Amino acid sequence: MGAAAFKPENVVFHGEANIRDFIPPNSRVPRRFCKKCSSYIAEDARPVLGVYALPLGLCDQGSVDPIYLPKFHIFYGASWSGGGDDDGD
Ligand SMILES: [Zn+2]
């Protein structure tokens, strides 16, 4: 799953009452889910990376400001697909 990292000061969660946090065993990183439909919302990676990781599938790519488009890959070498970048790198 593709995700983008955002500084905490740039992330606002609306409807906190409808968000459930789950910390997997042996992890310090809470995952955030919608209580109503169980959709994955975010990973609270502040304890280890200082950021929130938001799944790219949440983004309406046509409405995302270009400054927020992905510029880096992390954990790229661990990718199971081994595929190249969209731009052919
Ligand atoms: Zn939902």
PDB file of the backbone (N, CA, C, O) and the ligand in Angstrom, with CONECT records:
HET     ZN  A 101       1
ATOM      1  N   MET A   1       0.853  -1.188   0.000  1.00  0.00           N
ATOM      2  CA  MET A   1       0.000   0.000   0.000  1.00  0.00           C
ATOM      3  C   MET A   1       0.884   1.232   0.000  1.00  0.00           C
ATOM      4  O   MET A   1       1.777   1.356   0.838  1.00  0.00           O
ATOM      5  N   GLY A   2       0.649   2.121  -0.910  1.00  0.00           N
ATOM      6  CA  GLY A   2       1.384   3.369  -0.935  1.00  0.00           C
ATOM      7  C   GLY A   2       0.901   4.304   0.143  1.00  0.00           C
ATOM      8  O   GLY A   2      -0.292   4.356   0.445  1.00  0.00           O
ATOM      9  N   ALA A   3       1.815   5.037   0.717  1.00  0.00           N
ATOM     10  CA  ALA A   3       1.468   5.993   1.760  1.00  0.00           C
ATOM     11  C   ALA A   3       2.368   7.206   1.616  1.00  0.00           C
ATOM     12  O   ALA A   3       3.448   7.137   1.029  1.00  0.00           O
ATOM     13  N   ALA A   4       1.905   8.307   2.159  1.00  0.00           N
ATOM     14  CA  ALA A   4       2.692   9.531   2.182  1.00  0.00           C
ATOM     15  C   ALA A   4       2.826   9.970   3.630  1.00  0.00           C
ATOM     16  O   ALA A   4       1.893   9.830   4.422  1.00  0.00           O
ATOM     17  N   ALA A   5       3.986  10.500   3.966  1.00  0.00           N
ATOM     18  CA  ALA A   5       4.255  10.954   5.331  1.00  0.00           C
ATOM     19  C   ALA A   5       4.014  12.455   5.440  1.00  0.00           C
ATOM     20  O   ALA A   5       4.417  13.235   4.577  1.00  0.00           O
ATOM     21  N   PHE A   6       3.345  12.834   6.522  1.00  0.00           N
ATOM     22  CA  PHE A   6       3.052  14.241   6.751  1.00  0.00           C
ATOM     23  C   PHE A   6       3.461  14.635   8.161  1.00  0.00           C
ATOM     24  O   PHE A   6       3.294  13.858   9.101  1.00  0.00           O
ATOM     25  N   LYS A   7       3.997  15.840   8.308  1.00  0.00           N
ATOM     26  CA  LYS A   7       4.291  16.365   9.633  1.00  0.00           C
ATOM     27  C   LYS A   7       2.981  16.475  10.408  1.00  0.00           C
ATOM     28  O   LYS A   7       1.952  16.848   9.844  1.00  0.00           O
ATOM     29  N   PRO A   8       3.016  16.149  11.705  1.00  0.00           N
ATOM     30  CA  PRO A   8       1.784  16.171  12.503  1.00  0.00           C
ATOM     31  C   PRO A   8       1.046  17.515  12.445  1.00  0.00           C
ATOM     32  O   PRO A   8      -0.184  17.547  12.472  1.00  0.00           O
ATOM     33  N   GLU A   9       1.788  18.613  12.367  1.00  0.00           N
ATOM     34  CA  GLU A   9       1.128  19.924  12.346  1.00  0.00           C
ATOM     35  C   GLU A   9       0.352  20.164  11.046  1.00  0.00           C
ATOM     36  O   GLU A   9      -0.416  21.122  10.947  1.00  0.00           O
ATOM     37  N   ASN A  10       0.554  19.296  10.055  1.00  0.00           N
ATOM     38  CA  ASN A  10      -0.150  19.447   8.784  1.00  0.00           C
ATOM     39  C   ASN A  10      -1.297  18.456   8.616  1.00  0.00           C
ATOM     40  O   ASN A  10      -1.882  18.353   7.537  1.00  0.00           O
ATOM     41  N   VAL A  11      -1.616  17.729   9.682  1.00  0.00           N
ATOM     42  CA  VAL A  11      -2.679  16.727   9.610  1.00  0.00           C
ATOM     43  C   VAL A  11      -3.769  17.054  10.623  1.00  0.00           C
ATOM     44  O   VAL A  11      -3.484  17.297  11.796  1.00  0.00           O
ATOM     45  N   VAL A  12      -5.007  17.060  10.167  1.00  0.00           N
ATOM     46  CA  VAL A  12      -6.162  17.258  11.050  1.00  0.00           C
ATOM     47  C   VAL A  12      -7.124  16.102  10.804  1.00  0.00           C
ATOM     48  O   VAL A  12      -7.551  15.866   9.674  1.00  0.00           O
ATOM     49  N   PHE A  13      -7.457  15.396  11.857  1.00  0.00           N
ATOM     50  CA  PHE A  13      -8.444  14.326  11.756  1.00  0.00           C
ATOM     51  C   PHE A  13      -9.796  14.886  12.175  1.00  0.00           C
ATOM     52  O   PHE A  13      -9.955  15.378  13.292  1.00  0.00           O
ATOM     53  N   HIS A  14     -10.759  14.808  11.281  1.00  0.00           N
ATOM     54  CA  HIS A  14     -12.113  15.242  11.606  1.00  0.00           C
ATOM     55  C   HIS A  14     -12.900  14.017  12.062  1.00  0.00           C
ATOM     56  O   HIS A  14     -12.671  12.911  11.573  1.00  0.00           O
ATOM     57  N   GLY A  15     -13.815  14.211  12.986  1.00  0.00           N
ATOM     58  CA  GLY A  15     -14.653  13.115  13.448  1.00  0.00           C
ATOM     59  C   GLY A  15     -13.910  12.135  14.342  1.00  0.00           C
ATOM     60  O   GLY A  15     -14.074  10.924  14.196  1.00  0.00           O
ATOM     61  N   GLU A  16     -13.101  12.633  15.257  1.00  0.00           N
ATOM     62  CA  GLU A  16     -12.313  11.755  16.142  1.00  0.00           C
ATOM     63  C   GLU A  16     -13.181  10.710  16.836  1.00  0.00           C
ATOM     64  O   GLU A  16     -12.717   9.603  17.109  1.00  0.00           O
ATOM     65  N   ALA A  17     -14.442  11.051  17.126  1.00  0.00           N
ATOM     66  CA  ALA A  17     -15.324  10.107  17.818  1.00  0.00           C
ATOM     67  C   ALA A  17     -15.572   8.860  16.982  1.00  0.00           C
ATOM     68  O   ALA A  17     -15.968   7.821  17.511  1.00  0.00           O
ATOM     69  N   ASN A  18     -15.340   8.960  15.677  1.00  0.00           N
ATOM     70  CA  ASN A  18     -15.571   7.829  14.778  1.00  0.00           C
ATOM     71  C   ASN A  18     -14.284   7.122  14.375  1.00  0.00           C
ATOM     72  O   ASN A  18     -14.278   6.309  13.452  1.00  0.00           O
ATOM     73  N   ILE A  19     -13.193   7.436  15.072  1.00  0.00           N
ATOM     74  CA  ILE A  19     -11.903   6.828  14.744  1.00  0.00           C
ATOM     75  C   ILE A  19     -11.479   5.897  15.878  1.00  0.00           C
ATOM     76  O   ILE A  19     -11.539   6.255  17.054  1.00  0.00           O
ATOM     77  N   ARG A  20     -11.054   4.706  15.497  1.00  0.00           N
ATOM     78  CA  ARG A  20     -10.578   3.705  16.464  1.00  0.00           C
ATOM     79  C   ARG A  20      -9.084   3.513  16.235  1.00  0.00           C
ATOM     80  O   ARG A  20      -8.640   3.347  15.099  1.00  0.00           O
ATOM     81  N   ASP A  21      -8.308   3.536  17.325  1.00  0.00           N
ATOM     82  CA  ASP A  21      -6.869   3.286  17.243  1.00  0.00           C
ATOM     83  C   ASP A  21      -6.574   1.848  17.655  1.00  0.00           C
ATOM     84  O   ASP A  21      -7.152   1.327  18.609  1.00  0.00           O
ATOM     85  N   PHE A  22      -5.685   1.235  16.934  1.00  0.00           N
ATOM     86  CA  PHE A  22      -5.272  -0.142  17.229  1.00  0.00           C
ATOM     87  C   PHE A  22      -3.758  -0.217  17.137  1.00  0.00           C
ATOM     88  O   PHE A  22      -3.166   0.178  16.132  1.00  0.00           O
ATOM     89  N   ILE A  23      -3.134  -0.729  18.198  1.00  0.00           N
ATOM     90  CA  ILE A  23      -1.682  -0.915  18.176  1.00  0.00           C
ATOM     91  C   ILE A  23      -1.409  -2.408  18.035  1.00  0.00           C
ATOM     92  O   ILE A  23      -1.700  -3.180  18.949  1.00  0.00           O
ATOM     93  N   PRO A  24      -0.848  -2.825  16.891  1.00  0.00           N
ATOM     94  CA  PRO A  24      -0.554  -4.241  16.696  1.00  0.00           C
ATOM     95  C   PRO A  24       0.468  -4.739  17.726  1.00  0.00           C
ATOM     96  O   PRO A  24       1.283  -3.961  18.221  1.00  0.00           O
ATOM     97  N   PRO A  25       0.421  -6.011  18.040  1.00  0.00           N
ATOM     98  CA  PRO A  25       1.407  -6.577  18.967  1.00  0.00           C
ATOM     99  C   PRO A  25       2.829  -6.286  18.479  1.00  0.00           C
ATOM    100  O   PRO A  25       3.100  -6.322  17.279  1.00  0.00           O
ATOM    101  N   ASN A  26       3.716  -6.003  19.402  1.00  0.00           N
ATOM    102  CA  ASN A  26       5.122  -5.734  19.096  1.00  0.00           C
ATOM    103  C   ASN A  26       5.333  -4.472  18.262  1.00  0.00           C
ATOM    104  O   ASN A  26       6.350  -4.344  17.579  1.00  0.00           O
ATOM    105  N   SER A  27       4.380  -3.541  18.313  1.00  0.00           N
ATOM    106  CA  SER A  27       4.518  -2.283  17.588  1.00  0.00           C
ATOM    107  C   SER A  27       4.299  -1.129  18.546  1.00  0.00           C
ATOM    108  O   SER A  27       3.602  -1.265  19.551  1.00  0.00           O
ATOM    109  N   ARG A  28       4.901   0.011  18.227  1.00  0.00           N
ATOM    110  CA  ARG A  28       4.628   1.239  18.976  1.00  0.00           C
ATOM    111  C   ARG A  28       3.810   2.209  18.132  1.00  0.00           C
ATOM    112  O   ARG A  28       3.603   3.360  18.516  1.00  0.00           O
ATOM    113  N   VAL A  29       3.348   1.730  16.974  1.00  0.00           N
ATOM    114  CA  VAL A  29       2.722   2.621  15.999  1.00  0.00           C
ATOM    115  C   VAL A  29       1.235   2.316  15.869  1.00  0.00           C
ATOM    116  O   VAL A  29       0.858   1.310  15.268  1.00  0.00           O
ATOM    117  N   PRO A  30       0.385   3.178  16.429  1.00  0.00           N
ATOM    118  CA  PRO A  30      -1.055   2.959  16.302  1.00  0.00           C
ATOM    119  C   PRO A  30      -1.529   3.097  14.860  1.00  0.00           C
ATOM    120  O   PRO A  30      -1.083   3.977  14.123  1.00  0.00           O
ATOM    121  N   ARG A  31      -2.431   2.219  14.478  1.00  0.00           N
ATOM    122  CA  ARG A  31      -3.125   2.329  13.202  1.00  0.00           C
ATOM    123  C   ARG A  31      -4.500   2.901  13.507  1.00  0.00           C
ATOM    124  O   ARG A  31      -5.131   2.544  14.502  1.00  0.00           O
ATOM    125  N   ARG A  32      -4.953   3.793  12.637  1.00  0.00           N
ATOM    126  CA  ARG A  32      -6.238   4.453  12.844  1.00  0.00           C
ATOM    127  C   ARG A  32      -7.252   3.918  11.824  1.00  0.00           C
ATOM    128  O   ARG A  32      -6.969   3.824  10.630  1.00  0.00           O
ATOM    129  N   PHE A  33      -8.443   3.570  12.333  1.00  0.00           N
ATOM    130  CA  PHE A  33      -9.494   3.005  11.474  1.00  0.00           C
ATOM    131  C   PHE A  33     -10.814   3.729  11.721  1.00  0.00           C
ATOM    132  O   PHE A  33     -11.048   4.262  12.806  1.00  0.00           O
ATOM    133  N   CYS A  34     -11.661   3.741  10.716  1.00  0.00           N
ATOM    134  CA  CYS A  34     -13.023   4.255  10.846  1.00  0.00           C
ATOM    135  C   CYS A  34     -13.842   3.244  11.655  1.00  0.00           C
ATOM    136  O   CYS A  34     -13.870   2.057  11.328  1.00  0.00           O
ATOM    137  N   LYS A  35     -14.506   3.720  12.708  1.00  0.00           N
ATOM    138  CA  LYS A  35     -15.326   2.822  13.522  1.00  0.00           C
ATOM    139  C   LYS A  35     -16.534   2.306  12.747  1.00  0.00           C
ATOM    140  O   LYS A  35     -17.027   1.213  13.026  1.00  0.00           O
ATOM    141  N   LYS A  36     -17.012   3.075  11.785  1.00  0.00           N
ATOM    142  CA  LYS A  36     -18.242   2.704  11.079  1.00  0.00           C
ATOM    143  C   LYS A  36     -17.998   1.667   9.986  1.00  0.00           C
ATOM    144  O   LYS A  36     -18.745   0.694   9.874  1.00  0.00           O
ATOM    145  N   CYS A  37     -16.955   1.871   9.180  1.00  0.00           N
ATOM    146  CA  CYS A  37     -16.754   0.970   8.037  1.00  0.00           C
ATOM    147  C   CYS A  37     -15.417   0.228   8.104  1.00  0.00           C
ATOM    148  O   CYS A  37     -15.093  -0.548   7.205  1.00  0.00           O
ATOM    149  N   SER A  38     -14.647   0.460   9.156  1.00  0.00           N
ATOM    150  CA  SER A  38     -13.355  -0.209   9.373  1.00  0.00           C
ATOM    151  C   SER A  38     -12.288   0.164   8.353  1.00  0.00           C
ATOM    152  O   SER A  38     -11.244  -0.486   8.285  1.00  0.00           O
ATOM    153  N   SER A  39     -12.533   1.195   7.563  1.00  0.00           N
ATOM    154  CA  SER A  39     -11.512   1.612   6.602  1.00  0.00           C
ATOM    155  C   SER A  39     -10.254   2.073   7.327  1.00  0.00           C
ATOM    156  O   SER A  39     -10.315   2.714   8.377  1.00  0.00           O
ATOM    157  N   TYR A  40      -9.120   1.732   6.741  1.00  0.00           N
ATOM    158  CA  TYR A  40      -7.830   2.176   7.259  1.00  0.00           C
ATOM    159  C   TYR A  40      -7.679   3.663   6.944  1.00  0.00           C
ATOM    160  O   TYR A  40      -7.861   4.076   5.798  1.00  0.00           O
ATOM    161  N   ILE A  41      -7.351   4.462   7.947  1.00  0.00           N
ATOM    162  CA  ILE A  41      -7.265   5.908   7.772  1.00  0.00           C
ATOM    163  C   ILE A  41      -5.821   6.394   7.799  1.00  0.00           C
ATOM    164  O   ILE A  41      -5.413   7.192   6.954  1.00  0.00           O
ATOM    165  N   ALA A  42      -5.056   5.917   8.762  1.00  0.00           N
ATOM    166  CA  ALA A  42      -3.711   6.467   8.943  1.00  0.00           C
ATOM    167  C   ALA A  42      -2.888   5.566   9.835  1.00  0.00           C
ATOM    168  O   ALA A  42      -3.399   4.682  10.523  1.00  0.00           O
ATOM    169  N   GLU A  43      -1.592   5.824   9.796  1.00  0.00           N
ATOM    170  CA  GLU A  43      -0.673   5.199  10.730  1.00  0.00           C
ATOM    171  C   GLU A  43      -0.030   6.332  11.514  1.00  0.00           C
ATOM    172  O   GLU A  43       0.565   7.243  10.938  1.00  0.00           O
ATOM    173  N   ASP A  44      -0.155   6.265  12.823  1.00  0.00           N
ATOM    174  CA  ASP A  44       0.424   7.303  13.673  1.00  0.00           C
ATOM    175  C   ASP A  44       1.873   6.942  13.952  1.00  0.00           C
ATOM    176  O   ASP A  44       2.200   6.352  14.982  1.00  0.00           O
ATOM    177  N   ALA A  45       2.735   7.311  13.007  1.00  0.00           N
ATOM    178  CA  ALA A  45       4.145   6.951  13.107  1.00  0.00           C
ATOM    179  C   ALA A  45       4.939   7.993  13.882  1.00  0.00           C
ATOM    180  O   ALA A  45       6.168   8.015  13.815  1.00  0.00           O
ATOM    181  N   ARG A  46       4.242   8.859  14.620  1.00  0.00           N
ATOM    182  CA  ARG A  46       4.969   9.873  15.398  1.00  0.00           C
ATOM    183  C   ARG A  46       5.977   9.253  16.370  1.00  0.00           C
ATOM    184  O   ARG A  46       7.064   9.807  16.537  1.00  0.00           O
ATOM    185  N   PRO A  47       5.656   8.113  17.026  1.00  0.00           N
ATOM    186  CA  PRO A  47       6.622   7.580  17.989  1.00  0.00           C
ATOM    187  C   PRO A  47       7.954   7.140  17.373  1.00  0.00           C
ATOM    188  O   PRO A  47       8.973   7.130  18.063  1.00  0.00           O
ATOM    189  N   VAL A  48       7.961   6.781  16.099  1.00  0.00           N
ATOM    190  CA  VAL A  48       9.204   6.265  15.512  1.00  0.00           C
ATOM    191  C   VAL A  48       9.765   7.145  14.392  1.00  0.00           C
ATOM    192  O   VAL A  48      10.981   7.204  14.206  1.00  0.00           O
ATOM    193  N   LEU A  49       8.901   7.821  13.651  1.00  0.00           N
ATOM    194  CA  LEU A  49       9.371   8.630  12.522  1.00  0.00           C
ATOM    195  C   LEU A  49       8.978  10.102  12.634  1.00  0.00           C
ATOM    196  O   LEU A  49       9.438  10.932  11.850  1.00  0.00           O
ATOM    197  N   GLY A  50       8.129  10.422  13.607  1.00  0.00           N
ATOM    198  CA  GLY A  50       7.715  11.814  13.794  1.00  0.00           C
ATOM    199  C   GLY A  50       6.694  12.290  12.778  1.00  0.00           C
ATOM    200  O   GLY A  50       6.527  13.495  12.589  1.00  0.00           O
ATOM    201  N   VAL A  51       6.014  11.373  12.126  1.00  0.00           N
ATOM    202  CA  VAL A  51       5.056  11.753  11.082  1.00  0.00           C
ATOM    203  C   VAL A  51       3.795  10.892  11.171  1.00  0.00           C
ATOM    204  O   VAL A  51       3.764   9.855  11.834  1.00  0.00           O
ATOM    205  N   TYR A  52       2.773  11.359  10.485  1.00  0.00           N
ATOM    206  CA  TYR A  52       1.620  10.505  10.194  1.00  0.00           C
ATOM    207  C   TYR A  52       1.804   9.954   8.780  1.00  0.00           C
ATOM    208  O   TYR A  52       2.215  10.680   7.875  1.00  0.00           O
ATOM    209  N   ALA A  53       1.502   8.686   8.597  1.00  0.00           N
ATOM    210  CA  ALA A  53       1.514   8.093   7.257  1.00  0.00           C
ATOM    211  C   ALA A  53       0.067   7.930   6.828  1.00  0.00           C
ATOM    212  O   ALA A  53      -0.722   7.263   7.498  1.00  0.00           O
ATOM    213  N   LEU A  54      -0.267   8.536   5.721  1.00  0.00           N
ATOM    214  CA  LEU A  54      -1.638   8.479   5.212  1.00  0.00           C
ATOM    215  C   LEU A  54      -1.656   7.680   3.918  1.00  0.00           C
ATOM    216  O   LEU A  54      -0.842   7.936   3.031  1.00  0.00           O
ATOM    217  N   PRO A  55      -2.574   6.710   3.785  1.00  0.00           N
ATOM    218  CA  PRO A  55      -2.622   5.906   2.565  1.00  0.00           C
ATOM    219  C   PRO A  55      -2.995   6.770   1.364  1.00  0.00           C
ATOM    220  O   PRO A  55      -3.912   7.589   1.428  1.00  0.00           O
ATOM    221  N   LEU A  56      -2.271   6.570   0.280  1.00  0.00           N
ATOM    222  CA  LEU A  56      -2.494   7.398  -0.901  1.00  0.00           C
ATOM    223  C   LEU A  56      -3.869   7.155  -1.501  1.00  0.00           C
ATOM    224  O   LEU A  56      -4.383   8.003  -2.231  1.00  0.00           O
ATOM    225  N   GLY A  57      -4.467   6.016  -1.205  1.00  0.00           N
ATOM    226  CA  GLY A  57      -5.785   5.718  -1.725  1.00  0.00           C
ATOM    227  C   GLY A  57      -6.854   6.667  -1.210  1.00  0.00           C
ATOM    228  O   GLY A  57      -7.937   6.760  -1.789  1.00  0.00           O
ATOM    229  N   LEU A  58      -6.555   7.377  -0.119  1.00  0.00           N
ATOM    230  CA  LEU A  58      -7.523   8.345   0.401  1.00  0.00           C
ATOM    231  C   LEU A  58      -7.556   9.614  -0.428  1.00  0.00           C
ATOM    232  O   LEU A  58      -8.517  10.381  -0.370  1.00  0.00           O
ATOM    233  N   CYS A  59      -6.509   9.829  -1.193  1.00  0.00           N
ATOM    234  CA  CYS A  59      -6.381  11.098  -1.906  1.00  0.00           C
ATOM    235  C   CYS A  59      -7.154  11.073  -3.212  1.00  0.00           C
ATOM    236  O   CYS A  59      -7.084  10.107  -3.972  1.00  0.00           O
ATOM    237  N   ASP A  60      -7.877  12.122  -3.456  1.00  0.00           N
ATOM    238  CA  ASP A  60      -8.438  12.372  -4.770  1.00  0.00           C
ATOM    239  C   ASP A  60      -7.320  13.057  -5.542  1.00  0.00           C
ATOM    240  O   ASP A  60      -7.096  14.260  -5.409  1.00  0.00           O
ATOM    241  N   GLN A  61      -6.619  12.262  -6.357  1.00  0.00           N
ATOM    242  CA  GLN A  61      -5.389  12.760  -6.957  1.00  0.00           C
ATOM    243  C   GLN A  61      -5.607  14.019  -7.789  1.00  0.00           C
ATOM    244  O   GLN A  61      -4.687  14.823  -7.946  1.00  0.00           O
ATOM    245  N   GLY A  62      -6.803  14.196  -8.319  1.00  0.00           N
ATOM    246  CA  GLY A  62      -7.053  15.381  -9.118  1.00  0.00           C
ATOM    247  C   GLY A  62      -7.158  16.647  -8.296  1.00  0.00           C
ATOM    248  O   GLY A  62      -7.086  17.749  -8.841  1.00  0.00           O
ATOM    249  N   SER A  63      -7.327  16.503  -6.977  1.00  0.00           N
ATOM    250  CA  SER A  63      -7.494  17.691  -6.152  1.00  0.00           C
ATOM    251  C   SER A  63      -6.321  17.923  -5.206  1.00  0.00           C
ATOM    252  O   SER A  63      -6.351  18.839  -4.384  1.00  0.00           O
ATOM    253  N   VAL A  64      -5.285  17.087  -5.325  1.00  0.00           N
ATOM    254  CA  VAL A  64      -4.125  17.232  -4.435  1.00  0.00           C
ATOM    255  C   VAL A  64      -3.197  18.305  -4.984  1.00  0.00           C
ATOM    256  O   VAL A  64      -2.810  18.268  -6.152  1.00  0.00           O
ATOM    257  N   ASP A  65      -2.846  19.255  -4.137  1.00  0.00           N
ATOM    258  CA  ASP A  65      -1.901  20.293  -4.535  1.00  0.00           C
ATOM    259  C   ASP A  65      -0.587  19.624  -4.929  1.00  0.00           C
ATOM    260  O   ASP A  65      -0.122  18.729  -4.222  1.00  0.00           O
ATOM    261  N   PRO A  66       0.022  20.034  -6.039  1.00  0.00           N
ATOM    262  CA  PRO A  66       1.263  19.386  -6.495  1.00  0.00           C
ATOM    263  C   PRO A  66       2.376  19.354  -5.453  1.00  0.00           C
ATOM    264  O   PRO A  66       3.242  18.481  -5.512  1.00  0.00           O
ATOM    265  N   ILE A  67       2.374  20.284  -4.503  1.00  0.00           N
ATOM    266  CA  ILE A  67       3.453  20.253  -3.500  1.00  0.00           C
ATOM    267  C   ILE A  67       3.353  19.022  -2.618  1.00  0.00           C
ATOM    268  O   ILE A  67       4.322  18.672  -1.943  1.00  0.00           O
ATOM    269  N   TYR A  68       2.185  18.344  -2.606  1.00  0.00           N
ATOM    270  CA  TYR A  68       2.025  17.150  -1.780  1.00  0.00           C
ATOM    271  C   TYR A  68       2.218  15.859  -2.560  1.00  0.00           C
ATOM    272  O   TYR A  68       2.121  14.775  -1.985  1.00  0.00           O
ATOM    273  N   LEU A  69       2.488  15.950  -3.847  1.00  0.00           N
ATOM    274  CA  LEU A  69       2.708  14.725  -4.614  1.00  0.00           C
ATOM    275  C   LEU A  69       3.998  14.061  -4.153  1.00  0.00           C
ATOM    276  O   LEU A  69       4.947  14.748  -3.778  1.00  0.00           O
ATOM    277  N   PRO A  70       4.043  12.720  -4.176  1.00  0.00           N
ATOM    278  CA  PRO A  70       5.217  11.999  -3.673  1.00  0.00           C
ATOM    279  C   PRO A  70       6.504  12.414  -4.371  1.00  0.00           C
ATOM    280  O   PRO A  70       6.536  12.598  -5.588  1.00  0.00           O
ATOM    281  N   LYS A  71       7.564  12.558  -3.583  1.00  0.00           N
ATOM    282  CA  LYS A  71       8.865  12.928  -4.127  1.00  0.00           C
ATOM    283  C   LYS A  71       9.943  11.901  -3.785  1.00  0.00           C
ATOM    284  O   LYS A  71      11.031  11.933  -4.360  1.00  0.00           O
ATOM    285  N   PHE A  72       9.651  10.997  -2.860  1.00  0.00           N
ATOM    286  CA  PHE A  72      10.648  10.017  -2.420  1.00  0.00           C
ATOM    287  C   PHE A  72       9.990   8.647  -2.269  1.00  0.00           C
ATOM    288  O   PHE A  72       8.779   8.535  -2.080  1.00  0.00           O
ATOM    289  N   HIS A  73      10.817   7.615  -2.356  1.00  0.00           N
ATOM    290  CA  HIS A  73      10.403   6.276  -1.974  1.00  0.00           C
ATOM    291  C   HIS A  73      11.136   5.916  -0.691  1.00  0.00           C
ATOM    292  O   HIS A  73      12.326   6.200  -0.553  1.00  0.00           O
ATOM    293  N   ILE A  74      10.430   5.290   0.250  1.00  0.00           N
ATOM    294  CA  ILE A  74      11.117   4.709   1.395  1.00  0.00           C
ATOM    295  C   ILE A  74      10.778   3.231   1.414  1.00  0.00           C
ATOM    296  O   ILE A  74       9.740   2.820   0.896  1.00  0.00           O
ATOM    297  N   PHE A  75      11.635   2.447   2.000  1.00  0.00           N
ATOM    298  CA  PHE A  75      11.482   0.997   2.043  1.00  0.00           C
ATOM    299  C   PHE A  75      11.367   0.431   0.627  1.00  0.00           C
ATOM    300  O   PHE A  75      10.780  -0.632   0.425  1.00  0.00           O
ATOM    301  N   TYR A  76      11.930   1.143  -0.350  1.00  0.00           N
ATOM    302  CA  TYR A  76      11.770   0.748  -1.733  1.00  0.00           C
ATOM    303  C   TYR A  76      12.410  -0.597  -2.009  1.00  0.00           C
ATOM    304  O   TYR A  76      11.857  -1.406  -2.754  1.00  0.00           O
ATOM    305  N   GLY A  77      13.573  -0.849  -1.416  1.00  0.00           N
ATOM    306  CA  GLY A  77      14.273  -2.097  -1.642  1.00  0.00           C
ATOM    307  C   GLY A  77      13.520  -3.295  -1.096  1.00  0.00           C
ATOM    308  O   GLY A  77      13.763  -4.432  -1.499  1.00  0.00           O
ATOM    309  N   ALA A  78      12.591  -3.028  -0.163  1.00  0.00           N
ATOM    310  CA  ALA A  78      11.832  -4.107   0.451  1.00  0.00           C
ATOM    311  C   ALA A  78      10.546  -4.398  -0.306  1.00  0.00           C
ATOM    312  O   ALA A  78       9.775  -5.272   0.089  1.00  0.00           O
ATOM    313  N   SER A  79      10.312  -3.673  -1.387  1.00  0.00           N
ATOM    314  CA  SER A  79       9.080  -3.857  -2.140  1.00  0.00           C
ATOM    315  C   SER A  79       8.973  -5.286  -2.645  1.00  0.00           C
ATOM    316  O   SER A  79       9.917  -5.805  -3.240  1.00  0.00           O
ATOM    317  N   TRP A  80       7.854  -5.916  -2.420  1.00  0.00           N
ATOM    318  CA  TRP A  80       7.671  -7.294  -2.865  1.00  0.00           C
ATOM    319  C   TRP A  80       7.550  -7.396  -4.372  1.00  0.00           C
ATOM    320  O   TRP A  80       7.864  -8.429  -4.963  1.00  0.00           O
ATOM    321  N   SER A  81       7.089  -6.310  -4.992  1.00  0.00           N
ATOM    322  CA  SER A  81       6.860  -6.373  -6.431  1.00  0.00           C
ATOM    323  C   SER A  81       8.156  -6.188  -7.201  1.00  0.00           C
ATOM    324  O   SER A  81       8.326  -6.746  -8.285  1.00  0.00           O
ATOM    325  N   GLY A  82       9.091  -5.386  -6.629  1.00  0.00           N
ATOM    326  CA  GLY A  82      10.319  -5.124  -7.338  1.00  0.00           C
ATOM    327  C   GLY A  82      10.133  -4.280  -8.578  1.00  0.00           C
ATOM    328  O   GLY A  82      11.047  -4.151  -9.392  1.00  0.00           O
ATOM    329  N   GLY A  83       8.950  -3.705  -8.725  1.00  0.00           N
ATOM    330  CA  GLY A  83       8.669  -2.928  -9.921  1.00  0.00           C
ATOM    331  C   GLY A  83       9.377  -1.593  -9.916  1.00  0.00           C
ATOM    332  O   GLY A  83       9.860  -1.145  -8.876  1.00  0.00           O
ATOM    333  N   GLY A  84       9.441  -0.968 -11.047  1.00  0.00           N
ATOM    334  CA  GLY A  84      10.094   0.329 -11.169  1.00  0.00           C
ATOM    335  C   GLY A  84       9.147   1.458 -10.846  1.00  0.00           C
ATOM    336  O   GLY A  84       7.965   1.249 -10.574  1.00  0.00           O
ATOM    337  N   ASP A  85       9.680   2.640 -10.881  1.00  0.00           N
ATOM    338  CA  ASP A  85       8.863   3.838 -10.664  1.00  0.00           C
ATOM    339  C   ASP A  85       7.886   4.030 -11.817  1.00  0.00           C
ATOM    340  O   ASP A  85       8.044   3.463 -12.898  1.00  0.00           O
ATOM    341  N   ASP A  86       6.893   4.830 -11.555  1.00  0.00           N
ATOM    342  CA  ASP A  86       5.957   5.158 -12.616  1.00  0.00           C
ATOM    343  C   ASP A  86       6.646   5.915 -13.748  1.00  0.00           C
ATOM    344  O   ASP A  86       6.238   5.834 -14.907  1.00  0.00           O
ATOM    345  N   ASP A  87       7.698   6.652 -13.390  1.00  0.00           N
ATOM    346  CA  ASP A  87       8.357   7.457 -14.413  1.00  0.00           C
ATOM    347  C   ASP A  87       9.529   6.709 -15.065  1.00  0.00           C
ATOM    348  O   ASP A  87      10.321   7.316 -15.786  1.00  0.00           O
ATOM    349  N   GLY A  88       9.641   5.414 -14.820  1.00  0.00           N
ATOM    350  CA  GLY A  88      10.594   4.602 -15.519  1.00  0.00           C
ATOM    351  C   GLY A  88      11.956   4.470 -14.855  1.00  0.00           C
ATOM    352  O   GLY A  88      12.839   3.821 -15.417  1.00  0.00           O
ATOM    353  N   ASP A  89      12.161   5.053 -13.696  1.00  0.00           N
ATOM    354  CA  ASP A  89      13.450   4.913 -13.012  1.00  0.00           C
ATOM    355  C   ASP A  89      13.678   3.489 -12.543  1.00  0.00           C
ATOM    356  O   ASP A  89      14.714   3.194 -11.947  1.00  0.00           O
TER     357      ASP A  89
HETATM  358 ZN    ZN A 101     -15.958   4.854   7.386  1.00  0.00          ZN2+
END
